[in-house]
Each structure stands twice: as structure tokens, then as C-alpha cells.
Amino acid sequence: MNYIFDEYILCEMNDIFSIVPTSEQLKLLKGPKTIQSLKAADFLGKQDYINEWIMYWTQRNDIDKGDLPLCVEESIITISKIRKHYHRYVRAAIVSHDNDWIVSHYIVPYPRVWNYVSFPYVPYIIFVQLWNLNPVPFELKSFVCSSKRIDLWTDFVNKYGPTECLAVGLRQRWRVGIMHCLNEGADVSAQDFIRDAILMDSHIFRAISSCNPPATAEAYEDFKLWRQMHRIPDVSLVEEFFWINGFKEE
């Protein structure tokens, strides 16, 4: 008897607290898809309508993403069909450099988004929108550096630090990127930067060597090898550095 009574009370409580749509809400749901109709569907828990609304939303650019209720983001994250649909449109917008779409729609980070970005050509406004939700991972450092774009490189260095990025710039032999890292305070004693610097022009080598980096036996052996192969732009400058640091040939 207690169980039946409790069940009856529960049903009665459910009846008391059930949500009944108003005539205005029903009118919104039957009319054009607007922010107001979406909010009505969200309040009433009509997920099918929310899904249809999101698919409709991805095909237009005149809705401010700041006005979107949380149900849009939650649906993209939790519903596989909607997530795949959203990712398809994200990829298309990136490939076609559709600034307007990215600015008005990119609200949920897409983990693989940077695989579709062409760093030498991506508009900076798109780069910023993508970066704000999920920065370029450090593993893609070579792609960012090889684009030779100081606007992208500046954000990258600010995120991962000038010392780590200096090594990337040296391996890519990008003079502007290297100087930016040095100006931002890269620690040239953190690793053997001279091994890469000996193949750079005299301006870069002098900029790094003037910061008193360590001179290692490994770097000196590289110097002798590259000198024999005539790969060093300024032999006398590099030779002077090693001589000052105690490496003197017999």
C-alpha cells in the first residue's frame, strides 16, 4: 500500500509540475526559426526542434552568436549527428576562407580544426577566432614557422615561449622569426643553439653569440664539418666565437 500510495503521489506531483506550452510559445514554434522560437523550444525541452534549428542556423550568417542560448553549444557537443553536421560546415568555411561564417558560428572547438588550415594563406581574423577556442598545438610548430607570417608567429611565441620557439625558427632558418624570439627574451643558454646558428647569416649568428651561449664540443665538431662542406656563410665570425671559448685547432 505504501508503494502504491507513493507512486500515486509521485504521479500527482509530476502532473502539478509538468510544463504546458503557452499559445505564444506554440505560435513561435510554428513560425519562422528565430532566436525567440529557439528559446521557446529550449524551455519546453523540444530537442528535435533545437536540432532542426541548428542545421538551419549553419546556413545563415545574420544571427549574433552572443544571442545563442546554451542549448546550441550543448547539442553540438552531445549529439553526434549535430556535431558531425557542425564540423562539416566548419571545415568548409576554413577551406573557403569564409570569414563571416567563422566569426558568427565558431562557438565549439573542433579538435582537428588546424588540420584544415593553410597557415600561409589563412586570414588573420579566422586564425584568431580558431585560436581563441583552441590554440595551435605545439606539435604543428614547423607549419606555423614555415608560413613566414609574423602575425601568426607572435601569437605562437606568446603562447609557448620565445626559447622553445627560437629552436624552431633556427631550424627553419627564418631570420624575422628568430629575431622576434631573441627580442622577446629567449634564453640562449637553455640548449645548444649555436649548432643551428653556425649555418645562419652573420647577423643572426652575431645576435645569438652576443648573448653568451655555451660553446660545446658537439657544436665545434659541426662547425668543422660544415666548414669543409662550405656551408657556413661567415667562417671567420664563427671561428672567432669558438676561439674565444677555448676551441683552438693545433
C-alpha positions as CSV (number, residue, x, y, z in Angstrom):
1,M,0.0,0.0,0.0
2,N,2.8,2.4,0.8
3,Y,4.4,1.8,-2.6
4,I,1.1,2.4,-4.4
5,F,0.4,5.5,-2.4
6,D,3.9,6.8,-3.0
7,E,3.6,6.2,-6.7
8,Y,0.3,8.0,-6.8
9,I,1.7,11.0,-5.1
10,L,4.7,11.0,-7.5
11,C,2.4,11.0,-10.5
12,E,0.3,13.7,-9.0
13,M,3.4,15.8,-8.3
14,N,4.5,15.2,-11.9
15,D,1.2,16.5,-13.1
16,I,1.5,19.6,-11.0
17,F,5.0,20.4,-12.3
18,S,4.6,19.5,-16.0
19,I,5.4,22.2,-18.5
20,V,2.4,23.2,-20.6
21,P,3.3,25.4,-23.6
22,T,1.5,28.7,-23.9
23,S,-0.3,29.8,-27.1
24,E,2.5,32.3,-27.7
25,Q,5.2,29.6,-27.5
26,L,3.2,27.3,-29.8
27,K,2.9,30.2,-32.3
28,L,6.7,30.7,-32.2
29,L,7.4,27.1,-32.8
30,K,5.1,27.1,-35.8
31,G,6.5,30.2,-37.3
32,P,9.9,31.2,-38.7
33,K,13.0,29.9,-36.9
34,T,14.2,32.8,-34.8
35,I,16.1,33.2,-31.5
36,Q,12.8,33.5,-29.7
37,S,11.5,30.3,-31.2
38,L,14.7,28.5,-30.2
39,K,14.5,29.8,-26.7
40,A,10.9,28.6,-26.5
41,A,11.9,25.1,-27.7
42,D,14.8,25.1,-25.2
43,F,12.4,26.0,-22.4
44,L,9.9,23.2,-23.5
45,G,12.7,20.7,-24.0
46,K,11.9,20.1,-27.6
47,Q,15.3,18.7,-28.8
48,D,14.1,17.8,-32.3
49,Y,13.3,21.4,-32.9
50,I,16.6,22.5,-31.5
51,N,18.4,20.1,-33.8
52,E,16.5,21.4,-36.9
53,W,17.2,25.0,-35.8
54,I,20.9,24.4,-35.6
55,M,21.0,22.9,-39.1
56,Y,19.1,25.9,-40.3
57,W,21.4,28.3,-38.4
58,T,24.6,26.9,-40.0
59,Q,23.3,28.0,-43.4
60,R,22.9,31.7,-42.5
61,N,25.2,34.4,-41.1
62,D,22.8,37.0,-39.7
63,I,22.4,35.7,-36.1
64,D,24.8,37.1,-33.4
65,K,26.4,34.1,-31.7
66,G,26.3,36.1,-28.5
67,D,22.5,35.7,-28.5
68,L,22.5,32.0,-28.7
69,P,21.2,30.1,-25.7
70,L,23.4,27.4,-24.2
71,C,21.3,24.6,-25.8
72,V,23.1,25.2,-29.1
73,E,26.5,24.5,-27.7
74,E,25.3,21.6,-25.6
75,S,23.6,20.0,-28.6
76,I,26.8,20.3,-30.8
77,I,28.8,18.7,-28.0
78,T,26.5,15.9,-27.0
79,I,24.6,14.9,-30.2
80,S,26.7,13.0,-32.7
81,K,24.5,13.9,-35.7
82,I,24.6,17.6,-35.0
83,R,28.3,17.5,-34.1
84,K,29.2,15.9,-37.5
85,H,27.0,18.4,-39.3
86,Y,28.7,21.3,-37.5
87,H,32.2,20.0,-38.2
88,R,31.4,19.7,-41.8
89,Y,30.4,23.3,-42.1
90,V,33.5,24.4,-40.0
91,R,35.8,22.6,-42.4
92,A,34.1,24.1,-45.5
93,A,34.3,27.6,-44.0
94,I,38.0,27.2,-43.2
95,V,38.9,25.8,-46.7
96,S,36.9,28.6,-48.4
97,H,38.2,31.3,-46.1
98,D,34.6,32.2,-45.2
99,N,35.3,34.9,-42.5
100,D,31.7,35.7,-41.9
101,W,30.7,32.1,-41.2
102,I,33.6,31.5,-38.8
103,V,33.0,34.8,-36.9
104,S,29.3,34.1,-36.4
105,H,29.3,30.3,-35.9
106,Y,32.6,29.0,-34.3
107,I,31.4,28.5,-30.8
108,V,32.5,24.9,-30.0
109,P,36.2,24.0,-30.6
110,Y,36.8,21.4,-33.2
111,P,39.9,19.3,-32.1
112,R,41.1,18.7,-35.7
113,V,40.5,22.2,-36.9
114,W,44.1,23.0,-37.5
115,N,44.5,20.1,-40.0
116,Y,42.4,22.1,-42.4
117,V,44.2,25.5,-42.0
118,S,46.6,26.6,-44.6
119,F,48.9,28.8,-42.5
120,P,50.5,30.8,-45.2
121,Y,47.1,32.0,-46.5
122,V,44.5,31.8,-43.7
123,P,43.1,35.3,-43.0
124,Y,44.2,36.5,-39.6
125,I,40.6,37.1,-38.5
126,I,39.8,33.4,-39.0
127,F,43.1,32.4,-37.2
128,V,42.1,34.5,-34.2
129,Q,38.6,33.0,-34.0
130,L,40.0,29.5,-34.1
131,W,42.9,30.3,-31.7
132,N,40.6,31.8,-29.1
133,L,38.8,28.4,-28.6
134,N,41.8,26.1,-29.1
135,P,45.3,27.4,-29.9
136,V,47.5,25.7,-32.4
137,P,49.2,22.8,-30.7
138,F,53.0,23.0,-30.3
139,E,53.3,19.9,-32.5
140,L,52.4,22.0,-35.5
141,K,55.2,24.5,-34.8
142,S,57.0,23.8,-38.1
143,F,53.9,24.6,-40.1
144,V,53.4,27.9,-38.3
145,C,57.0,28.9,-38.7
146,S,57.3,27.9,-42.3
147,S,54.4,30.2,-43.2
148,K,56.8,33.1,-42.5
149,R,53.9,35.2,-41.0
150,I,54.9,37.3,-38.1
151,D,51.3,37.9,-37.1
152,L,50.7,34.2,-36.5
153,W,54.2,33.7,-35.1
154,T,53.7,36.4,-32.5
155,D,50.7,34.7,-31.0
156,F,52.5,31.3,-31.1
157,V,55.6,32.7,-29.3
158,N,53.4,34.4,-26.7
159,K,51.7,31.0,-26.0
160,Y,54.7,28.7,-26.0
161,G,57.6,31.0,-25.1
162,P,60.4,32.5,-27.0
163,T,63.0,30.0,-26.0
164,E,61.1,27.0,-27.3
165,C,60.2,28.8,-30.5
166,L,63.8,30.0,-31.1
167,A,64.8,26.5,-31.8
168,V,62.0,26.2,-34.4
169,G,63.0,29.4,-36.1
170,L,66.6,28.4,-36.4
171,R,65.8,25.0,-37.9
172,Q,63.5,26.8,-40.4
173,R,66.2,29.5,-40.9
174,W,63.6,32.2,-40.7
175,R,65.5,35.4,-39.8
176,V,62.5,37.5,-38.8
177,G,61.1,34.8,-36.5
178,I,64.5,34.2,-34.9
179,M,64.9,37.9,-34.1
180,H,61.4,38.1,-32.7
181,C,62.3,35.3,-30.2
182,L,65.5,37.0,-29.2
183,N,63.8,40.3,-28.7
184,E,61.2,38.6,-26.6
185,G,63.9,37.3,-24.3
186,A,64.7,33.8,-25.4
187,D,67.2,32.0,-23.1
188,V,70.1,31.1,-25.5
189,S,71.8,29.1,-22.7
190,A,68.8,26.7,-22.4
191,Q,70.1,24.4,-25.2
192,D,72.8,24.3,-27.9
193,F,71.5,27.0,-30.2
194,I,75.0,27.6,-31.7
195,R,74.8,24.2,-33.6
196,D,72.0,25.7,-35.7
197,A,73.2,29.3,-35.7
198,I,76.5,28.5,-37.4
199,L,74.6,27.9,-40.6
200,M,72.8,31.3,-40.4
201,D,74.0,34.6,-41.8
202,S,76.4,36.7,-39.8
203,H,73.6,39.0,-38.5
204,I,71.8,36.1,-36.8
205,F,74.9,34.4,-35.6
206,R,76.2,37.6,-34.0
207,A,72.8,38.3,-32.4
208,I,72.9,34.8,-30.7
209,S,76.6,34.7,-29.9
210,S,76.5,38.1,-28.2
211,C,74.1,36.7,-25.6
212,N,76.9,34.4,-24.4
213,P,75.5,31.0,-25.2
214,P,77.6,27.9,-24.3
215,A,80.1,26.7,-26.8
216,T,80.0,22.9,-26.8
217,A,82.3,20.3,-28.3
218,E,79.4,19.0,-30.4
219,A,78.8,22.4,-31.9
220,Y,82.5,22.7,-32.7
221,E,82.6,19.4,-34.5
222,D,79.6,20.5,-36.5
223,F,81.4,23.7,-37.3
224,K,84.4,21.8,-38.7
225,L,82.2,19.5,-40.8
226,W,80.1,22.4,-42.3
227,R,83.3,24.4,-43.0
228,Q,84.7,21.5,-45.0
229,M,81.4,21.4,-47.0
230,H,81.5,25.2,-47.5
231,R,78.1,25.6,-45.8
232,I,79.0,28.3,-43.3
233,P,78.2,31.9,-44.5
234,D,80.8,33.6,-42.3
235,V,83.6,31.2,-41.4
236,S,85.8,33.8,-39.7
237,L,83.0,35.0,-37.4
238,V,82.1,31.5,-36.2
239,E,85.8,30.6,-35.9
240,E,86.4,33.6,-33.7
241,F,83.5,32.6,-31.4
242,F,84.9,29.1,-30.8
243,W,88.5,30.5,-30.4
244,I,87.3,32.9,-27.7
245,N,85.6,30.0,-26.0
246,G,88.8,27.9,-25.9
247,F,88.4,25.8,-29.1
248,K,91.8,26.2,-30.9
249,E,93.0,23.9,-33.6
250,E,96.5,22.6,-33.4
